[in-house]
Amino acid sequence: MKIEIWSDVACPFCYIGKRHLEEALHKLPDLDVDIVWKSFELDPNASVDSDLDIYDTLAKKYGRDRAWAKQMNANMVQMASAAGLDFNMDEVKPTNSFNAHQLIHLARKHGKQDEMKEALLSAYFVEGKHVGDTETLVQIASNVGLDQNEAKEVLQNNTYSSQVVNDVEEAHRLGVQGVPFFYINEKYGLSGAQPVEVFTEALQKIAEEKVS
């Protein structure tokens, strides 16, 4: 079974959805699954370096006040906690995620895409790291077992820029409005951080359909 996931490293629901999917797959140990992480940018025009924290960034984006943004994040932190994630929103550093997506493509080449995706999500939401910063990204790549020099070269030369753009264009062709978006066997779509039960039931049904 092939599961393609459009997702952004700056998307909290993408991290929560990742955990829910993992839990569902844990309940279905006989399922042979190939997960492919696809690029999607929630804010392609975001600056690499921002003077605003996550609350002011969201308030500005949606035309609301800081108190609203804080409340929204508090609700999300609770959802994350229920999924076993310890979000540290006060330390989140808003940035542009394009280069992080390039490294996810590099990681797929080396069979480490899931590890890279996990490391980037954790860096952004839990560890308060600047995932738009080249040195930080190279270090994260090294931590998951990729070659530092190759990672640096990819970022300097924009080696995977066309792949990132192609992923985004493919999402638009499929009618993807938001992320996470899960595309199973190039046929079935699930949108959002669905509950574990929804993932489990959907995957079971699709697996049974393939057998029959």
N, C-alpha and C positions, 0 to 999 in steps of 0.2 A: 504494500500500500504506500502510495506517495502522498505526502502532505506538504504542500507549499504554503508558507506563512509569510504574508506581507506584514511588516512590523517596523517600528522605529525604536531606536535605543532610548529616545526621549519620551516614550509613550508608557505611562504607568500601567495602563490596562493590558499592554502587550506583555509585560512581565507577569502580571497576574494570570493572563490567559495562558502563558507558557507553563506556569505551575499547574494550572487546572488540566491542561492537556497531558502533562507528564504524569499526573496522578491517575488520569483515565487510562493511559497506556500501561501504567503499573498494574492496573486491574485486569489488563488484557495481555498477559505475558506471551501468549502464542502468536500475537500479531507481529508480522514482519513489516516494519515501517521505515521508510526513507524520508527524513524531514529535510526540506530545503528552505532556508531562510531567504526571503526576498526583501529588497529595499523599498522603503516608503518614508518620505520625509513629511512630518506634520507641518513643519515650517521651513520650507526650502530657502527662504530669504533671511533666516535667522543669522545674526552675527556670530562669528566664532568666539569673540570675547564680548561679554555684556557687563554693563555696570549694574544691571537690575538682578535682583534675586528672583526665584521662581514665582513668588506671590505677585510682585510688581509686573513681571513678564506676562503672567496670565491676566491680571487686571487690565493691563494695557491692550492685550490682544482681544479681549472680549468686551472692552468698554465698561468694565465694572470697577469696584473699589477693592482695596487690599483685603478688607475684612471678608468680602465674598470669596476671594481667592483662597484665603486661609481656611475658611469653612469647607470649601470644595476639596481642598487637600486633606483636611482632617478626615472627611468621609472616606476618601480614597486610601488613606493610611490604614484605616480600619479594615477595609476590604483586603488590602495587601497582607495585613497581619493574619487575617483568617486563612490566607493562602500560604502562611509560613514565611512571609517576607517582612523584613524590618526596614521600611522606608525611612530615610532621614531627610525630609523635605527641606528643612532649614539649611542644609548644606549643599543642596542641588545647585549645580552651576549650569544655567541655561547656555546653550551653544548651538552651533550648526552641526548636524550629525552626518553630513555627506562623507567625510573621510572615515568615520567609524564604519559606515556601510561598505566602503572600499575594502577595509580590512576583513569584513565578514566574507566578502567574495574571495579574498586571498586565502582565508582559513578553509573555505570549502575545497579549494585546490589541494590542500594538505589533509583533508579529512577531519578538520577541527572546527567546523563551522558552529556546531552547537556550543562547544566550549567558549568560542570567541563571543558569541551572542550573549551567553550567560555572564561572561566576564565584563562585557560592556554595560549590560543592564545593571549589574551589581555596582560597577564603578560609578554609574550615574546616580542611581537611586539610593544606594546604601552607603557607599564609601565617600561620596561627595567629591569625586574626581572630575577633572576638566576633560571630557571626552572629545573635545574639539582641538585640544592641544596636541601637536605632533609628538613631542617627547613622551607625553602620557600615553598616547595611543601605541607608540612603539614598545613601551614598557609592558602594556597590557598584552600586546601580541607576543612578546617574549615570555610572559608569565604562562601563556597557554601552550607554549612549545613551538612558536613560530620563530623564524630567523629574524633578528633585529634589523639587520642590513636590508633584507628583502622587504620587510615592512616599511622601512624608511624610504626605500626606493619606490615602492608602490605609491606612497603619499606624495613624494616629490614629483613623480611623473604622471600622477593621476591614472595609473595603469588600469584601474577598474571603473573609471568614471562612466564609460559607455554602458557597462553592465548595470550600474546603479540607475542610470537614466532609463534604460530598457525595462528594468523592473517596475519603475514608476509608471511608465507608459503602458505596460502590460496590465497593471492594476486598473488604470483608467479604462482600458478596453474592456475589462471584465466588469466594469461598473462599480468598482470598490470605492465606497464613500469615506470609509474610515478604517482604522486598524485597531486591533489585529484582525486580519482576514485569513481564514483557513480554507484552502482549496484542495479538496481530497480527490485523488485520481483524476484530476483535470475535469471533474464533473460536478462535484458537490461543494457548495460554499457555506461556510459558517462565519458569521461576523460577530466580533466583540469577544470579551472575556467570558465566554459561556461557562455555566456551572459544570463541575466535574461530571455530573450525571448526564448532562446533555451531550458532552463529548463521548462519554462511554457508550451511550445508547446509539449515537450516530455512527461511531466507528464499528460497533458490533453489526449494525444493519448493513453497512457498506461491505464489511468483510463477508457476511453471509450471502449477500447478493452476488459477490464475485465467485463464491464457491458454487452457488447454484447456477 
